[in-house]
Amino acid sequence: MIAKLKGQYGSGICEANTYLGQNYMVVDPSIVSDLLQILRNREQFDYCVDITAVHYPEREKQFDVLWILYSFSKNERIRVKIMIADGESVPSAVSVWATANWLEREVYDMFGIRFDGHPDLKRILLPDGWKGYPLRKDYGIIQQDQEWVKANLGIESGQ
C-alpha cells in the first residue's frame, strides 16, 4: 500500500514507517485531503478512530495534526500526520467520515486549529466565550479565562 501511495504522491509522503506494530505516515498538508479519501475508499480504512493534535511551540510548524484510522476488513490501524504552522488551517474530513465532525470540533476547541469546509466549526467542550486553547503548551496549567469565570460563575478565578 505504501509503495503504491508513494508512487502516486512521491515526496508528498515525507515518511512512512511502523512503530510498535502500528503503521504511520507523515505527509505534506497539500495531499492530506486526497490521501484520506484514498485510504477510506481504496484501502478500506472505513473508521476514523480519532483526530488529534500536538503542540510544539519551539518549532516553526508548531502543530502536528493526526488522523488515526482503522480498517475493519484488514483489522489494521494507520496514523496519518501533517505538520502545520500556527494559524494554518487543515481540510475537513467530515465528508469522508461523519465521525470527523465532533473530532475536528474538539481539536479546534483545545488547540485553535481550523478545519476548512467543516459544516459547523465551533467549541464543543468549552463555553462559546472562552478565551484561549487549553491544550496548547503555552496555555498555563492554572490559567483560566478569568473574565468568563467571574461573569458566568460569579467567583474569582482559582477559587
N, C-alpha and C positions, 0 to 999 in steps of 0.2 A: 504494500500500500504506500509506504513512504517513498520508495523508488518511483512509483507512478506519479505521486504528487510532486516530487522534486523534478521529474521530467516535465511536468505541466507548469510549475511555478518557478523553477530554477532557484535563483538566490533569494526569492521571496520567502523560502523556508530557510531560515538562518541556522537552525539547529534541530535535529531530530535524534532522540535518544530514549533509553529506558533507564529508569531509576527505581530500584526496589520492586521490579516487576511491572511497573506502570510506564506506558509509553507517553512521551510528551513531545511537543513541537513548539519551537519559538519561531514566530513568523512575523513578517513585515505587516504593519497595520493596513497597508493598502490592499492586501489579499484576504484579510480575515473574513470578510463577509462572504466572498465566493467560496473560500475553503470550508467554512462552517456548513454552507449549503451542500457542498460535495460530500462532506463527512456524514451528513444526515442521509442524503439521497442515494449516493453511490456506495458508500462504505457502511451503511446501516447503523450509524450512531444515532439511534432514534430517541434517546432520552438525554436531556440537558440536566445533569445532576446539580450543578452549581455554577454560578458566575461570581467571581470574587475579584479582589484587587489587593495589592500590597504596595505600601508607600515607602519609597527610599528617598528621603528629602535631599540627600547629598548628591544624587545623580542628576544629570541633565534631563534624562527621561525618567521622571520621578516615580511613575506608576507602572506596575505590571498588572495587566488585566488577564484573568484566566477563565477559560471555559473548561469545565470538567464534564466529559461526555461518556455515555455508556451505550454499548450495543447489546441488546438482549439476545439477538441471534448468535453473536460471537462470544458472549459473556466476557466482554473486554471493555476496558476504560482507556480513554486518551485525554490528555490535557493539552490545550492549545493556549499559548501565551503570547501576548504582544506587550511591547513597552511603549509608553506614551509620555509626553511632557505634560506638566500642569496646564490645564486649560484646553488641551486637545480633547476632541470627542471621539467616540467609538460608534461604529454602526450597530444598530439594534439587531438582536437575533429573535425578536418576538415573532416575526413572520416565519422563522424556521422552527422554533419550539415555543409553544404558548407559555411554557413554564418560565421562559426568559423574562416575562413581564415583571413579575414581582422580584426576581433575582436582580434585574437591572435597576429597579427602583431602590433596592437595598444598597447596591453599590453606589448609586447616586447619593442616597441619604447619608451614608457613612464616609464616603470619600470625595463627593462632589464631582464625580466623573459623569459626563453627559453622554447619553446614547441617542445618536441621530436616528430619527424615524420611530422612536418609541411612542406608542399611542397615548400615554398619559404619565409622562415622567414627572413625578412629584415625590415628596417624602413619604415613606411607608412606616417607619418606626418612630421617628421624632415628630413633634408638632410642626406645623407648617412654618411658624415664625422662628424656629430655632436657627441660631447663627452658628456657622462652623460645621466641621465634619469630624466626628469623634474618632474615627479610626485612622486619621492621618497622624503620623508620628509627631508632627509639630503642634498637635492639639493636646495641651497639658492634661495629665491624668486626672487632676482635680478641677480642671477648668469646666465651667458651666456657663451657659448663657444667662448671666446674672440678671439682665433686664427681663428676659422671659420668665425666669423663676419668680422674680419679685411681682411682676404683673399678673401672672397666672396662678401662682401658688401662695402669694402673699407673705413670703418669707425671704430672708436674706439667703443668698446662695451659700451653700456649705453647711446649712443647719440641718 
